[in-house]
Amino acid sequence: MARVFLDVDPAKLRLPPSRLSGADPIKLTRHLSRFGVSIAGMPHLEVLRGAGGELMILSGVTRATRMARFLPGKLIRIEITIDRPSLDLTYLPKIEDRLP
């Protein structure tokens, strides 16, 4: 698959089954103290694209949560690493549903 990059609102990304409760609060605090609200140098989030164009985070839940919480509405760059057009992801919560 060719590399596909998109700019999206991180609050709209779906959480993976392993992180249904959202970002780890301790890790989120550590990220905030280390990087603040800057996205400079932040690696792209890796996501899976499912049915209807829904996007689930594979790598970067804490980074996406930090951006959704402290820079609401700011678009971030993601990379679609897996494309599964038949996979329904609508049962998974979005980051905006789990913001602290």
C-alpha positions in Angstrom: 0.0 0.0 0.0 1.3 3.5 -0.9 1.9 5.8 2.1 -1.3 7.8 2.7 -1.2 10.9 4.9 -4.1 13.0 6.1 -4.6 16.0 8.4 -7.4 15.3 10.9 -8.9 16.5 14.2 -7.4 14.1 16.8 -10.6 14.3 18.9 -12.4 12.4 16.1 -10.0 9.4 16.1 -11.2 6.2 17.5 -9.4 4.5 20.4 -8.0 0.9 19.9 -9.6 -1.9 21.9 -6.5 -2.0 24.1 -7.0 1.6 25.2 -10.7 2.0 25.5 -10.4 4.2 28.6 -8.2 6.6 26.7 -4.7 7.8 27.4 -2.8 6.8 30.5 -3.1 9.9 32.8 0.5 9.6 34.1 1.9 9.3 30.6 -0.2 12.2 29.5 1.2 14.4 32.3 4.7 13.3 31.5 4.2 14.2 27.8 2.7 17.6 28.7 5.6 18.5 31.0 8.2 17.3 28.4 6.6 18.7 25.1 3.9 21.1 26.2 1.3 21.8 23.6 3.8 21.9 20.7 3.4 19.6 17.7 6.9 20.5 16.4 8.8 17.3 15.8 5.9 15.1 16.8 5.9 11.8 14.8 2.9 11.1 12.7 0.2 9.0 14.3 -0.3 5.6 12.7 -3.9 4.7 12.1 -6.1 2.0 10.6 -8.9 3.1 8.2 -12.0 1.1 8.5 -15.5 1.1 7.0 -16.9 4.5 6.2 -13.5 6.1 6.5 -13.5 5.7 10.3 -9.9 6.0 11.7 -8.6 4.0 14.7 -5.3 4.9 16.3 -2.6 2.1 16.2 0.2 4.2 17.6 -0.1 7.6 19.4 -3.1 7.6 21.8 -1.3 9.8 24.3 0.0 12.3 21.6 -3.5 12.5 20.0 -5.2 13.0 23.4 -2.7 15.8 24.3 -3.5 17.6 21.1 -7.2 17.1 21.4 -7.3 18.4 24.9 -4.9 21.4 24.7 -5.3 22.4 21.1 -8.9 21.6 20.3 -9.7 21.8 16.6 -6.0 21.8 15.5 -5.4 19.3 12.8 -2.6 16.8 13.1 -0.9 14.6 10.5 -1.7 10.9 10.5 -0.4 8.0 8.4 -2.8 5.3 7.3 -0.8 2.1 7.7 -3.6 -0.4 7.4 -6.7 -0.1 5.2 -9.6 -2.4 6.1 -12.7 -1.1 4.3 -15.0 -3.8 5.6 -14.0 -3.4 9.3 -16.7 -1.6 11.4 -15.1 0.6 14.0 -18.1 2.6 15.1 -18.4 0.6 18.3 -15.1 2.1 19.5 -15.1 5.4 21.5 -13.5 8.5 20.1 -10.9 10.5 21.9 -13.4 13.3 22.5 -15.5 10.7 24.5 -12.6 10.1 26.9 -11.0 13.5 27.3 -10.0 14.0 31.0 
